[in-house]
């Protein structure tokens, strides 16, 4: 499966009111990213090891993150293939300029 195929499948399972287009998936993305961070935090704190079971739980949350990214992009009229290509081009530009580290959009 490629990014655009996944995006179409994700869209087919998206159920939320039209008036919350963009807003709903953006908020869901924040929540799911938080769940990923919470699971990793618990391994850092020592509550649970980063074992096969925990890795699978994190993978499941990452799947939810991917779903929200796909649907949000679709709401914006952008394909995941476009996003992936733009991101790689941006990272390559930063790499060539010696600015892969740091912060800010215009590195």
Backbone torsions as a table, in degrees:
resi	resn	phi	psi	omega
1	UNK	NA	140.5	175.4
2	UNK	-105.0	175.1	-177.2
3	UNK	-55.6	-47.0	-176.0
4	UNK	-68.4	-34.9	175.1
5	UNK	-63.6	-44.6	178.2
6	UNK	-60.6	-42.6	-178.6
7	UNK	-60.1	-41.2	177.9
8	UNK	-64.7	-41.4	177.9
9	UNK	-65.9	-41.5	177.9
10	UNK	-61.1	-45.6	179.8
11	UNK	-58.4	-36.7	-177.9
12	UNK	-67.2	-15.6	179.0
13	UNK	-107.5	4.1	-178.4
14	UNK	-80.6	121.6	179.6
15	UNK	-130.3	102.3	173.8
16	UNK	-160.1	156.2	-176.3
17	UNK	-62.1	141.7	-179.5
18	UNK	-54.6	-35.7	-178.2
19	UNK	-68.6	-12.1	177.4
20	UNK	-105.5	15.0	175.1
21	UNK	-53.6	139.1	-176.8
22	UNK	75.7	-50.1	-176.6
23	UNK	-64.2	-50.5	-177.3
24	UNK	-58.2	-52.2	-179.7
25	UNK	-67.9	-29.9	177.8
26	UNK	-64.9	-43.5	178.3
27	UNK	-67.7	-40.1	177.5
28	UNK	-63.2	-38.1	178.0
29	UNK	-60.4	-43.8	178.5
30	UNK	-61.3	-44.7	-179.7
31	UNK	-63.0	-44.7	-178.7
32	UNK	-69.8	-37.8	175.9
33	UNK	-62.4	-36.8	176.1
34	UNK	-63.4	-37.8	178.0
35	UNK	-65.6	-37.7	175.2
36	UNK	-61.0	-48.7	-178.8
37	UNK	-61.8	-40.0	179.2
38	UNK	-61.6	-42.9	-179.8
39	UNK	-65.7	-41.7	178.6
40	UNK	-67.8	-39.5	178.0
41	UNK	-56.8	-41.0	-179.0
42	UNK	-65.3	-30.1	176.5
43	UNK	-74.4	-36.4	178.2
44	UNK	-65.9	-40.9	-179.6
45	UNK	-70.8	-18.3	178.3
46	UNK	96.0	8.4	179.2
47	UNK	-68.3	-32.7	-177.2
48	UNK	-151.1	144.7	178.0
49	UNK	-76.2	158.0	175.2
50	UNK	-84.5	64.9	-177.0
51	UNK	-92.8	-174.0	-177.8
52	UNK	-58.6	-41.8	-179.5
53	UNK	-63.4	-46.7	-179.5
54	UNK	-67.5	-37.8	177.0
55	UNK	-60.9	-38.6	178.5
56	UNK	-68.2	-40.2	177.5
57	UNK	-62.1	-41.9	177.6
58	UNK	-65.3	-40.8	178.3
59	UNK	-60.2	-39.7	178.8
60	UNK	-63.8	-41.4	177.3
61	UNK	-66.8	-38.8	176.5
62	UNK	-62.1	-34.5	174.8
63	UNK	-61.5	-40.0	177.2
64	UNK	-66.3	-38.9	175.8
65	UNK	-59.6	-46.3	-179.6
66	UNK	-60.6	-40.4	179.1
67	UNK	-59.7	-48.5	-178.8
68	UNK	-65.8	-38.2	176.1
69	UNK	-61.2	-45.2	-178.2
70	UNK	-62.5	-45.0	-177.4
71	UNK	-72.5	-39.1	176.8
72	UNK	-62.1	-45.6	177.5
73	UNK	-59.3	-43.1	178.7
74	UNK	-61.7	-42.3	177.1
75	UNK	-60.0	-30.7	179.8
76	UNK	-87.2	-3.6	179.8
77	UNK	77.7	27.8	-177.8
78	UNK	-121.5	137.1	178.2
79	UNK	-87.1	155.1	176.3
80	UNK	-64.1	-33.5	175.5
81	UNK	-60.0	-43.2	178.2
82	UNK	-61.4	-46.8	-179.2
83	UNK	-60.3	-45.8	-179.8
84	UNK	-61.4	-44.7	179.7
85	UNK	-64.7	-44.0	179.0
86	UNK	-62.9	-41.0	-178.2
87	UNK	-65.4	-44.0	178.6
88	UNK	-63.3	-41.3	178.5
89	UNK	-62.9	-42.4	178.5
90	UNK	-61.9	-45.7	-179.7
91	UNK	-64.8	-39.0	177.4
92	UNK	-63.2	-40.8	177.4
93	UNK	-61.6	-45.7	179.8
94	UNK	-63.2	-40.5	-179.8
95	UNK	-61.4	-47.7	-179.5
96	UNK	-61.7	-33.9	-179.7
97	UNK	-84.4	-2.6	-178.0
98	UNK	71.2	28.2	-176.1
99	UNK	-123.5	35.8	-179.5
100	UNK	-70.8	-28.0	176.6
101	UNK	-94.4	163.9	178.8
102	UNK	107.7	-165.5	179.1
103	UNK	-140.4	172.0	-177.4
104	UNK	100.3	147.8	-177.8
105	UNK	-72.9	-30.3	-172.9
106	UNK	-105.5	56.4	179.4
107	UNK	-84.4	NA	NA
